[in-house]
Amino acid sequence: QVQLVESGGGLVQAGGSLRLSCAASPSRIIFSNYNMAWYRQAPGKQRELVATIFTNGLTDCAVSVKGRFTISRDNPKNPVYLQMNSLTPEDTAVYYCNTYPPSSWGQGTRVTVSS
């Protein structure tokens, strides 16, 4: 069973940036064969899809993050990254990487944006 481990979260001031990363075990998995995505769950809210990268390399983002967040992967064995710029307090959430559609969830990485 593949496990995904998210990292890169933290506390940042509004307007700042963070880059989230996702490691996978076993690492021999070729993630470019899968549609991958980042999701987030803010306190008291349902988990939502943030950004998706498809097997053909095309990407898509939620309207709320378009122009600020970029999803990418740099080689077939690295699942996915999320570059987050111009962060706002509304971006505060636990962020998860997963396949699209999602399978089992990891622990996520917490992002807190202070005003």
C-alpha angles and dihedrals in degrees: 000000000000118000122199121205120195124206142166100072124131146123117311136166121248110278093030131117139235134182117214122203134194126209124194135208122234090038093201089078112115101223095183084075089066136064104242132195147178119232132183139200119202121201110285093003137101121260112267137195112253106175140349135203116197129211090256090057097253117135137204133190137195113261091245092063102030111130092017105058127053126192118204147149125208102202137009094261098052108080105209147316130210119208109198120193134174091023119197131194087257088068091065106122146107108277123212133188118212143142120283110269091031127247125184116347129237127210095273128213121265121235119191120184117194123206 
